[in-house]
Amino acid sequence: METSFDLIGQMPPASPVVLSVPHGGRDYPMALRASSRVPVTALAGLEDRYIDAVALAARGIETTIVQQLARAWIDLNRAEHDRDPRLDEGAAAGHLSAKVRSGLGLVPRRTAAAGDLWRRRLSNAEVEARIAATHRPYHAALEAALAAARARFGVAVLLDLHSMPPIVGSRARIVIGDRFGRAAAGRFVQRIDAEVAAAGLEHAVNAPYAGGHILERHGRPSVQIHAVQLEIDRSLYLDAALDQPGPGFDQVVQLVRAIIDSLADEALAQPMPLAAE
């Protein structure tokens, strides 16, 4: 069956580190283009622009899952219930998350730069079809890869790769998220922290990005499945227009590669639990 993502690398994984790239997709289906009230260039503002290229250049033997459909179609880093009643006829009434209220729910409704994105509201059937065809298969593949890595190595580490616009009023160029310790053991965050510091980059932990649904759903440190989100300032690897890979691309690839190596080293530093007799 055709999927909306690429699964690259072997199964079971050859490394305890699994890479996820949920927001790098640049595939805009005709159904999406037809319903948009803004040009595709405006929808592209939702992308983690070319972070998939960084991930693919940095990966070695790591099993990697890269979404190809654009985030404008459906956001894999939102829970299935994060549906926006101002856009989605199937959205439940009641408490809405801050992301939904801002227009960045399961199906994004608006961006600050472009305003409202769509010509009409979406039916419940349309959104349910996107969940079934795109959201659930991605998470099922990620869950399977992490479970297989955990079975093989005794531990699995998800590195969920994102990019961010420059943070106004902050010198941080990298943000490490672990949902305030709920998604990963501190030793993995410490290893990433050390690699970013060695690269001479200002960075922050959990502020302003602590990790979204992917970390909440898949990070289970109590059973040795750890998940960390890495947000990279786009100006580090894109050109001045933040549109195409720029002069810093190779340096960011080297940093991500060093982070992957450090996570694998940390994962394998503790012995794998003995199997039951």
C-alpha positions as CSV (number, residue, x, y, z in Angstrom):
1,M,0.0,0.0,0.0
2,E,1.3,3.5,-0.9
3,T,2.1,5.6,2.1
4,S,2.6,9.4,2.5
5,F,6.1,8.9,4.0
6,D,9.4,7.3,3.2
7,L,10.8,4.6,5.5
8,I,14.5,4.5,4.9
9,G,16.9,2.0,6.5
10,Q,16.5,-1.5,7.7
11,M,13.9,-3.1,9.9
12,P,14.7,-4.1,12.6
13,P,16.8,-0.9,12.9
14,A,20.6,-1.2,12.7
15,S,21.0,1.5,15.4
16,P,19.1,2.3,18.6
17,V,18.6,5.8,17.2
18,V,15.5,6.3,15.0
19,L,15.0,9.6,13.1
20,S,11.6,11.2,12.4
21,V,11.0,14.1,10.1
22,P,7.3,15.0,10.2
23,H,7.2,18.6,8.9
24,G,9.6,18.6,5.9
25,G,7.1,17.4,3.3
26,R,6.7,19.5,0.1
27,D,4.0,17.4,-1.7
28,Y,0.9,19.5,-2.2
29,P,-2.0,17.3,-3.6
30,M,-4.4,18.8,-6.1
31,A,-7.2,18.6,-3.6
32,L,-5.2,20.7,-1.2
33,R,-4.3,23.3,-3.9
34,A,-7.9,23.5,-5.1
35,S,-9.3,24.3,-1.6
36,S,-6.6,26.8,-0.6
37,R,-7.4,30.5,-0.7
38,V,-3.7,31.4,-0.7
39,P,-0.8,30.4,-3.0
40,V,1.3,27.3,-2.3
41,T,4.2,29.6,-1.4
42,A,2.1,30.8,1.6
43,L,1.3,27.2,2.6
44,A,5.0,26.5,2.5
45,G,5.4,28.8,5.5
46,L,4.1,25.8,7.6
47,E,7.1,23.6,6.4
48,D,10.2,22.9,8.3
49,R,11.9,24.0,5.2
50,Y,14.4,21.4,3.9
51,I,15.0,19.8,7.3
52,D,14.4,16.5,5.5
53,A,17.5,17.3,3.4
54,V,19.5,17.9,6.6
55,A,18.3,14.6,8.1
56,L,19.0,12.5,5.0
57,A,22.5,14.0,4.6
58,A,23.2,13.3,8.3
59,R,21.9,9.8,8.6
60,G,24.1,6.8,8.3
61,I,22.6,3.4,9.2
62,E,19.7,4.9,11.2
63,T,16.1,3.9,10.3
64,T,14.5,7.2,9.2
65,I,10.9,8.1,8.6
66,V,10.3,11.2,6.4
67,Q,6.9,12.6,5.7
68,Q,6.4,13.7,2.1
69,L,2.9,15.2,2.3
70,A,2.9,18.9,3.3
71,R,2.1,19.8,6.9
72,A,-0.8,21.9,5.5
73,W,-2.6,18.6,4.7
74,I,-2.4,17.3,8.2
75,D,0.0,17.9,11.1
76,L,1.6,14.7,12.4
77,N,2.8,16.4,15.6
78,R,-0.8,17.0,16.7
79,A,-3.1,14.5,18.4
80,E,-6.1,13.1,16.5
81,H,-8.4,15.1,18.8
82,D,-6.7,18.4,18.2
83,R,-9.3,19.4,15.7
84,D,-10.3,23.0,15.1
85,P,-14.1,23.7,15.2
86,R,-13.6,26.9,13.1
87,L,-12.4,24.7,10.2
88,D,-13.5,21.1,10.9
89,E,-17.1,20.1,11.1
90,G,-16.2,17.0,13.1
91,A,-14.3,18.8,15.8
92,A,-15.6,18.2,19.3
93,A,-16.8,21.2,21.4
94,G,-15.1,21.9,24.7
95,H,-11.6,22.7,25.8
96,L,-9.2,23.7,22.9
97,S,-5.5,23.5,23.1
98,A,-3.5,26.7,22.7
99,K,-2.3,25.4,19.3
100,V,-5.8,24.9,18.1
101,R,-6.9,28.3,19.3
102,S,-4.0,29.8,17.4
103,G,-5.0,28.0,14.2
104,L,-2.4,25.3,14.2
105,G,-4.4,22.2,15.0
106,L,-4.5,18.8,13.4
107,V,-5.3,20.5,10.1
108,P,-3.8,24.0,10.2
109,R,-6.4,26.7,9.7
110,R,-4.3,29.8,9.4
111,T,-0.8,31.3,9.7
112,A,0.2,34.7,11.1
113,A,1.7,35.7,7.8
114,A,-1.0,34.5,5.4
115,G,-4.2,34.6,7.6
116,D,-6.9,32.0,6.9
117,L,-5.8,29.3,4.5
118,W,-8.9,27.6,3.2
119,R,-11.9,28.5,1.0
120,R,-14.4,26.4,3.1
121,R,-14.8,24.3,6.2
122,L,-13.8,20.6,6.1
123,S,-16.3,17.8,6.6
124,N,-15.8,15.2,9.3
125,A,-15.4,12.6,6.6
126,E,-12.6,14.5,4.9
127,V,-10.6,14.9,8.1
128,E,-11.2,11.3,9.2
129,A,-9.9,10.1,5.8
130,R,-6.7,12.2,6.3
131,I,-6.3,10.7,9.8
132,A,-6.7,7.1,8.5
133,A,-4.6,7.5,5.4
134,T,-1.8,9.7,6.7
135,H,-1.6,10.3,10.4
136,R,-2.1,6.8,11.8
137,P,0.2,5.0,9.3
138,Y,3.1,7.4,10.1
139,H,2.7,6.9,13.9
140,A,2.3,3.1,13.4
141,A,5.5,3.0,11.4
142,L,7.3,5.1,14.0
143,E,6.0,2.9,16.9
144,A,7.1,-0.3,15.1
145,A,10.6,1.1,14.4
146,L,11.1,2.1,18.0
147,A,9.7,-1.2,19.3
148,A,12.1,-3.1,17.0
149,A,15.0,-1.0,18.1
150,R,14.1,-1.5,21.8
151,A,13.8,-5.3,21.2
152,R,17.2,-5.5,19.5
153,F,19.3,-3.1,21.7
154,G,17.4,-2.9,25.0
155,V,16.8,0.8,24.4
156,A,15.5,3.0,21.6
157,V,16.0,6.8,21.1
158,L,13.8,8.8,18.8
159,L,15.3,12.0,17.4
160,D,12.4,14.1,16.1
161,L,13.9,16.7,13.7
162,H,12.3,20.1,13.2
163,S,13.3,23.6,12.3
164,M,12.2,27.0,13.6
165,P,12.3,30.6,12.5
166,P,14.8,32.8,14.4
167,I,13.5,33.4,17.9
168,V,12.8,37.1,18.5
169,G,14.5,38.3,21.6
170,S,16.6,35.1,22.1
171,R,20.1,34.1,21.2
172,A,19.1,30.4,21.1
173,R,19.8,28.8,17.7
174,I,18.9,25.3,18.8
175,V,16.1,24.2,21.1
176,I,16.2,20.7,22.7
177,G,12.8,19.4,23.9
178,D,12.0,16.4,26.1
179,R,8.7,17.5,27.5
180,F,10.4,18.6,30.8
181,G,11.9,15.1,31.3
182,R,8.7,13.1,30.6
183,A,9.8,11.9,27.1
184,A,13.5,11.0,27.7
185,A,16.1,10.3,30.4
186,G,18.2,13.4,31.2
187,R,21.4,11.7,30.0
188,F,20.3,11.9,26.4
189,V,19.5,15.6,26.6
190,Q,22.8,16.2,28.3
191,R,24.7,14.5,25.4
192,I,22.9,16.7,22.9
193,D,23.5,19.7,25.0
194,A,27.3,18.9,25.0
195,E,27.4,18.5,21.2
196,V,25.6,21.8,20.6
197,A,27.8,23.6,23.1
198,A,30.9,22.2,21.3
199,A,29.6,23.6,18.1
200,G,29.6,27.0,19.7
201,L,25.8,27.6,19.4
202,E,23.5,29.2,21.9
203,H,20.8,26.8,22.8
204,A,17.8,26.3,25.2
205,V,16.0,23.3,26.6
206,N,12.2,23.1,26.5
207,A,11.8,26.8,25.8
208,P,9.9,27.8,23.7
209,Y,9.5,24.3,22.3
210,A,9.2,21.4,24.6
211,G,8.0,18.8,22.1
212,G,4.6,18.0,20.7
213,H,2.4,15.0,20.2
214,I,5.2,12.8,18.7
215,L,7.2,13.0,21.9
216,E,4.0,12.7,24.1
217,R,2.9,9.6,22.2
218,H,6.2,7.8,21.7
219,G,8.5,8.8,24.5
220,R,8.3,6.1,27.2
221,P,11.5,6.3,29.2
222,S,10.1,3.9,31.8
223,V,10.4,1.1,29.2
224,Q,13.6,2.5,27.6
225,I,12.0,4.2,24.7
226,H,13.3,7.8,24.8
227,A,12.2,10.7,22.5
228,V,13.9,14.1,22.0
229,Q,12.8,16.9,19.7
230,L,15.5,19.0,18.1
231,E,14.6,22.5,16.7
232,I,17.2,24.1,14.5
233,D,17.1,27.8,13.5
234,R,16.5,27.8,9.7
235,S,19.0,30.7,9.3
236,L,21.8,28.2,10.2
237,Y,21.3,26.1,7.1
238,L,19.1,28.0,4.6
239,D,19.9,31.1,2.5
240,A,19.1,34.7,3.5
241,A,15.6,34.2,2.2
242,L,15.1,31.1,4.3
243,D,14.1,29.3,1.2
244,Q,16.9,27.1,-0.2
245,P,19.9,25.3,1.4
246,G,22.5,27.9,2.2
247,P,26.2,28.2,3.1
248,G,25.7,26.7,6.6
249,F,24.0,23.5,5.4
250,D,27.1,21.3,5.7
251,Q,27.9,22.5,9.2
252,V,24.4,21.8,10.4
253,V,24.6,18.3,8.9
254,Q,27.8,17.7,10.8
255,L,26.2,18.8,14.0
256,V,23.2,16.5,13.5
257,R,25.5,13.7,12.7
258,A,27.5,14.3,15.9
259,I,24.2,14.4,17.9
260,I,23.1,11.1,16.4
261,D,26.5,9.5,17.2
262,S,26.3,10.8,20.8
263,L,22.8,9.4,21.3
264,A,23.8,6.0,20.0
265,D,26.9,6.0,22.2
266,E,24.8,6.9,25.3
267,A,22.2,4.3,24.4
268,L,24.8,1.5,24.1
269,A,26.8,2.6,27.1
270,Q,24.4,0.8,29.4
271,P,24.2,-3.0,29.0
272,M,21.1,-4.4,27.4
273,P,18.8,-6.2,29.9
274,L,19.2,-10.0,29.9
275,A,16.4,-11.9,28.2
276,A,14.3,-14.1,30.4
277,E,15.4,-17.7,30.5
